[in-house]
């Protein structure tokens, strides 16, 4: 596994994949900011954007408990990020409209208004060169997305996940991405962790081991001079620790 000392945008810019992708997809789109970046940077032949844009789904899918545990922040803490109350469907209607406006006149972009599971039947098996998974971040949802969406990716394709870390900040938001990917990699041994960015909410790229596109990505990243190789097994110990005093650091211990 390679550590890349940049953010998710730097990673895509330095991936060597620009103009090399056929069909790609983003699952969990919100206002379409990242989707637009992927589209304009990678220049795919087609792109599918899957999101429910649903207040009901957000409110019901945040925690499995009837009463929110004290160690998890209330969803209202993220209202500024979403641009409005999360229990109001109008907030998500505005986000969908903003996302669609970013792709006006781009006929090779398809919007699928459905959750990450129901939207699966809108994408053919083995058709994607890349899928970016950024929907519900709870463990069970991410694990399900990995298990089903991997079937949509071809043998040369890549899976990218957002917010892949164990941290105090992530725990407050009930993130389970890292834990789900860790379990996925242990069970699906034909996959490996390829590249991990460093940051409060890092991205991870995973791939099948015999994927010829690995060499393309790694060669391009090595040219950037911003990578460090570590044993794959260290991914499972990756975290951001906060000892206090406003300090934090990344750890593989």
C-alpha positions as CSV (number, residue, x, y, z in Angstrom):
1,X,0.0,0.0,0.0
2,X,1.1,3.5,-0.8
3,X,0.5,6.6,1.4
4,X,-0.1,9.7,-0.7
5,X,0.6,13.0,1.0
6,X,-2.2,15.0,-0.6
7,X,-6.0,15.2,-0.5
8,X,-8.5,13.4,-2.7
9,X,-8.3,16.0,-5.5
10,X,-4.5,15.7,-5.6
11,X,-4.9,12.0,-5.7
12,X,-7.1,12.0,-8.8
13,X,-5.0,14.6,-10.5
14,X,-1.9,12.5,-10.0
15,X,-3.5,9.1,-10.7
16,X,-2.6,8.9,-14.4
17,X,-6.3,8.1,-15.2
18,X,-7.2,11.2,-17.0
19,X,-8.7,10.3,-20.4
20,X,-8.3,6.6,-19.6
21,X,-11.7,5.8,-18.1
22,X,-14.8,4.5,-19.9
23,X,-17.8,4.4,-17.6
24,X,-17.5,5.6,-14.0
25,X,-20.0,6.2,-11.2
26,X,-20.3,8.1,-7.9
27,X,-22.6,6.6,-5.2
28,X,-23.5,9.4,-2.8
29,X,-23.4,12.6,-4.7
30,X,-25.1,15.3,-2.6
31,X,-24.5,18.7,-4.4
32,X,-22.2,17.1,-7.0
33,X,-19.0,19.0,-6.2
34,X,-16.8,15.9,-6.2
35,X,-18.7,14.3,-9.1
36,X,-18.0,17.4,-11.2
37,X,-14.3,17.2,-10.3
38,X,-14.1,13.5,-11.2
39,X,-16.0,14.2,-14.5
40,X,-13.8,17.1,-15.6
41,X,-10.5,15.6,-14.5
42,X,-10.9,12.0,-15.6
43,X,-13.0,12.8,-18.7
44,X,-14.9,9.5,-18.7
45,X,-17.0,8.3,-21.6
46,X,-20.0,8.2,-19.3
47,X,-20.9,8.8,-15.7
48,X,-23.7,7.6,-13.4
49,X,-24.6,9.5,-10.3
50,X,-26.6,7.6,-7.6
51,X,-28.1,9.3,-4.6
52,X,-31.5,9.2,-2.9
53,X,-31.5,12.9,-2.1
54,X,-33.9,11.9,0.6
55,X,-34.4,13.5,4.0
56,X,-36.2,10.4,5.2
57,X,-33.2,8.2,4.4
58,X,-30.7,10.5,6.1
59,X,-32.8,10.7,9.2
60,X,-33.5,7.0,9.5
61,X,-30.0,5.8,8.4
62,X,-27.8,7.7,10.7
63,X,-28.0,5.4,13.8
64,X,-29.6,2.0,14.4
65,X,-30.7,3.0,17.9
66,X,-34.1,4.6,18.8
67,X,-32.3,7.0,21.1
68,X,-29.1,8.6,19.8
69,X,-26.1,7.5,22.0
70,X,-24.3,10.4,23.8
71,X,-21.0,9.6,22.0
72,X,-22.5,10.4,18.5
73,X,-23.3,14.0,17.5
74,X,-26.8,14.9,16.5
75,X,-27.4,15.3,12.8
76,X,-28.2,18.9,13.3
77,X,-24.5,19.5,13.7
78,X,-24.0,18.9,10.0
79,X,-26.8,21.2,8.8
80,X,-24.4,23.9,7.6
81,X,-22.7,21.3,5.3
82,X,-26.0,20.2,3.8
83,X,-27.3,23.7,3.6
84,X,-30.5,23.3,5.5
85,X,-32.5,21.2,8.0
86,X,-31.9,17.5,7.4
87,X,-35.5,16.6,8.2
88,X,-36.8,18.9,5.5
89,X,-37.0,17.3,2.0
90,X,-36.6,20.8,0.5
91,X,-33.0,20.7,1.6
92,X,-32.3,17.7,-0.6
93,X,-34.4,18.9,-3.5
94,X,-32.1,22.0,-3.6
95,X,-29.0,19.8,-3.4
96,X,-30.3,17.6,-6.3
97,X,-31.1,20.7,-8.4
98,X,-27.5,22.1,-7.7
99,X,-26.0,18.7,-8.7
100,X,-28.0,18.6,-12.0
101,X,-27.1,22.2,-12.8
102,X,-23.4,21.2,-12.7
103,X,-24.0,18.8,-15.6
104,X,-26.3,20.8,-17.8
105,X,-25.8,19.9,-21.4
106,X,-23.7,16.8,-20.6
107,X,-25.6,14.0,-22.1
108,X,-23.2,11.3,-21.0
109,X,-24.1,11.9,-17.3
110,X,-27.0,9.9,-15.9
111,X,-28.8,10.7,-12.6
112,X,-30.3,7.8,-10.6
113,X,-32.4,9.1,-7.7
114,X,-32.3,6.0,-5.5
115,X,-30.3,4.7,-2.5
116,X,-27.0,2.9,-3.1
117,X,-28.7,-0.5,-3.1
118,X,-31.8,0.3,-5.2
119,X,-29.6,2.0,-7.7
120,X,-27.6,-1.1,-8.5
121,X,-29.9,-2.3,-11.2
122,X,-29.2,0.9,-13.2
123,X,-25.6,-0.1,-13.8
124,X,-24.5,-3.2,-15.7
125,X,-22.2,-5.7,-14.1
126,X,-18.5,-5.4,-14.9
127,X,-19.1,-2.1,-16.7
128,X,-17.3,0.5,-14.6
129,X,-13.6,1.5,-14.7
130,X,-14.1,3.4,-11.4
131,X,-16.7,3.8,-8.7
132,X,-16.5,6.3,-5.9
133,X,-18.4,5.2,-2.8
134,X,-19.6,8.1,-0.6
135,X,-23.1,7.2,0.5
136,X,-24.1,6.1,4.0
137,X,-20.9,5.8,6.1
138,X,-22.2,3.3,8.7
139,X,-20.4,0.0,8.8
140,X,-23.2,-2.2,7.5
141,X,-24.1,0.1,4.6
142,X,-20.5,0.5,3.5
143,X,-19.9,-3.2,3.7
144,X,-23.0,-3.9,1.6
145,X,-22.0,-1.2,-0.9
146,X,-18.6,-2.9,-1.3
147,X,-20.0,-6.3,-1.7
148,X,-22.5,-5.4,-4.3
149,X,-20.8,-2.5,-6.2
150,X,-17.6,-4.5,-6.7
151,X,-19.7,-6.6,-9.1
152,X,-20.2,-3.5,-11.2
153,X,-16.5,-2.8,-11.6
154,X,-14.5,-4.6,-14.3
155,X,-11.2,-6.4,-13.8
156,X,-9.3,-3.2,-14.7
157,X,-11.4,-1.0,-12.4
158,X,-10.9,0.7,-9.1
159,X,-13.0,1.4,-6.1
160,X,-12.5,4.6,-4.2
161,X,-13.9,5.2,-0.7
162,X,-14.2,8.5,1.2
163,X,-13.7,9.1,5.0
164,X,-11.7,5.9,5.5
165,X,-10.2,6.4,9.0
166,X,-10.8,5.7,12.7
167,X,-10.7,8.9,14.7
168,X,-12.4,10.8,17.5
169,X,-14.0,13.1,15.0
170,X,-15.1,10.3,12.8
171,X,-16.6,8.4,15.8
172,X,-18.6,11.5,16.7
173,X,-20.1,11.2,13.2
174,X,-20.7,7.4,13.5
175,X,-18.3,6.6,10.6
176,X,-17.6,2.9,10.0
177,X,-15.9,3.1,6.6
178,X,-12.4,2.0,7.7
179,X,-13.8,-0.9,9.7
180,X,-16.0,-2.1,6.8
181,X,-13.2,-1.9,4.3
182,X,-10.9,-3.8,6.7
183,X,-13.4,-6.6,7.0
184,X,-14.0,-6.6,3.2
185,X,-10.2,-6.9,2.5
186,X,-9.8,-9.8,4.9
187,X,-12.7,-11.7,3.4
188,X,-12.1,-10.8,-0.3
189,X,-8.4,-11.7,-0.5
190,X,-8.2,-11.0,-4.2
191,X,-8.4,-7.3,-3.3
192,X,-5.7,-5.1,-1.9
193,X,-5.5,-1.5,-0.4
194,X,-3.6,0.4,-3.1
195,X,-3.4,4.1,-2.1
196,X,-4.4,6.0,1.0
197,X,-4.4,9.7,1.4
198,X,-3.6,11.5,4.6
199,X,-6.1,13.9,6.2
200,X,-9.0,14.1,8.6
201,X,-11.2,12.3,6.2
202,X,-8.9,10.4,3.8
203,X,-9.7,8.5,0.6
204,X,-8.7,4.9,0.0
205,X,-8.3,3.2,-3.4
206,X,-8.7,-0.5,-3.5
207,X,-8.2,-2.9,-6.4
208,X,-8.1,-6.5,-7.5
209,X,-4.5,-7.7,-7.1
210,X,-4.1,-8.7,-10.8
211,X,-5.4,-5.4,-12.1
212,X,-3.0,-4.1,-14.9
213,X,-4.2,-0.5,-14.2
214,X,-2.3,-0.7,-10.8
215,X,1.0,0.0,-12.7
216,X,-0.5,3.0,-14.4
217,X,-1.7,4.6,-11.1
218,X,1.5,3.8,-9.2
219,X,3.8,5.0,-11.9
220,X,2.0,8.3,-12.1
221,X,1.9,8.7,-8.3
222,X,5.6,7.9,-8.0
223,X,6.3,10.7,-10.4
224,X,4.6,13.1,-8.1
225,X,7.2,12.4,-5.4
226,X,4.5,12.3,-2.7
227,X,4.2,8.7,-1.9
228,X,5.5,6.3,0.8
229,X,5.1,2.6,0.6
230,X,4.1,0.6,3.8
231,X,3.0,-3.0,4.3
232,X,-0.6,-3.6,3.3
233,X,-1.3,-5.1,6.7
234,X,-0.7,-1.7,8.3
235,X,-3.9,-0.4,6.8
236,X,-6.0,-2.3,9.4
237,X,-4.3,-0.4,12.2
238,X,-4.6,3.1,10.5
239,X,-6.1,5.8,12.8
240,X,-5.9,9.4,13.8
241,X,-5.1,9.8,17.5
242,X,-5.9,12.8,19.6
243,X,-3.9,12.9,22.8
244,X,-5.4,16.3,23.9
245,X,-4.4,19.9,23.8
246,X,-5.8,20.2,20.2
247,X,-3.1,17.9,18.9
248,X,-3.6,14.9,16.7
249,X,-1.4,12.6,14.6
250,X,-1.8,9.7,12.2
251,X,-0.8,6.2,13.5
252,X,-0.3,2.7,12.2
253,X,0.3,1.4,15.7
